[in-house]
Amino acid sequence: MRSHARLIHCLLSIGASIIDAAAQSTGSELRPELGIYIQQGPFVRLEFVDEIFYDTRYGQWTPNRYGAGVQISAGSHMVLEPYYFRQNGSHSNPPHLNVFAFTWSLYF
């Protein structure tokens, strides 16, 4: 009996965004992001993302946002993506968010 190893492609993404809201006098925000994307065959991709925020209004790291989802290719023109998203924040109202969402993208 012969065993076949599955090839799994994994991508680690590290990025940051700086949002300057000086015109609104709300301070600036730094948003570093860490993402792991794992390709499971030709049609399925797993996604895990964590994003934290530094807000100059409070001089601290305020909310933390993380999520996980699955991207499923359904043919050459359609991608389905169910995901879960959680945000913890002490200076937000409401302070904590739990989001279950589903996106449907069409490509032509």
C-alpha positions in Angstrom: 0.0 0.0 0.0 1.3 3.4 -1.0 0.7 6.6 1.0 0.3 10.0 -0.6 1.3 13.1 1.2 -0.9 16.2 0.8 0.8 19.4 -0.1 -0.4 22.3 2.0 0.6 25.9 1.2 0.9 28.3 4.1 1.4 32.1 3.9 2.3 34.2 6.9 1.4 37.9 6.4 2.6 40.7 8.7 1.5 44.3 7.9 0.7 47.6 9.5 -1.5 50.6 8.6 -1.2 54.1 10.0 -4.4 56.1 9.9 -3.9 59.8 10.5 -7.1 61.5 11.7 -5.6 64.8 12.6 -8.3 66.7 10.7 -10.9 65.1 13.0 -8.8 65.9 16.1 -9.3 62.3 17.2 -5.6 61.3 17.1 -3.8 58.8 15.0 -4.0 55.1 14.9 -1.4 52.4 14.3 -2.9 49.0 13.3 -0.3 46.1 13.1 -1.8 42.9 11.6 -0.7 39.3 11.6 -2.4 36.8 9.2 -1.9 33.2 8.5 -3.4 31.8 5.3 -3.4 28.1 4.6 -4.3 26.7 1.2 -6.0 23.3 1.5 -6.2 22.0 -2.1 -7.3 24.0 -5.1 -10.7 25.2 -3.7 -10.3 25.9 0.1 -8.3 28.4 2.0 -8.2 28.9 5.8 -7.6 32.3 7.2 -6.6 33.4 10.7 -6.1 37.2 11.3 -5.2 39.2 14.4 -5.1 43.0 14.4 -4.3 45.3 17.3 -4.7 49.1 17.5 -2.6 51.8 19.1 -4.6 55.0 19.5 -2.8 58.3 20.4 -6.0 59.7 22.0 -5.5 57.2 24.9 -1.8 56.5 24.6 -2.4 52.8 24.7 -3.2 49.7 22.7 -7.0 49.8 22.8 -9.0 47.2 20.8 -7.8 43.8 19.7 -9.6 42.3 16.6 -9.2 38.7 15.5 -11.0 36.4 13.3 -11.0 33.1 11.4 -12.7 32.1 8.1 -12.8 29.7 5.2 -12.6 30.8 1.6 -14.2 28.3 -0.7 -14.0 28.6 -4.5 -17.3 27.4 -6.1 -16.3 27.4 -9.7 -14.2 29.9 -11.6 -16.5 32.9 -11.0 -17.7 32.5 -7.4 -16.1 32.5 -3.9 -17.9 31.9 -0.7 -16.5 33.0 2.7 -18.0 32.3 6.1 -16.1 33.8 9.0 -16.1 34.7 12.7 -14.8 38.0 13.9 -14.3 39.2 17.5 -13.2 42.6 18.8 -12.3 43.3 22.4 -12.0 47.0 23.2 -12.1 49.0 26.5 -12.8 52.4 24.8 -15.6 51.3 22.4 -19.3 51.2 22.8 -20.2 48.3 22.9 -16.8 47.2 24.3 -16.9 43.7 22.8 -18.2 42.5 19.4 -18.9 39.0 18.1 -19.7 38.8 14.4 -20.6 35.8 12.3 -20.7 36.7 8.6 -20.9 35.3 5.2 -19.6 36.9 2.0 -20.3 35.8 -1.6 -18.1 37.2 -4.3 -18.7 37.0 -8.0 -16.0 37.5 -10.6 -16.6 38.1 -14.3 
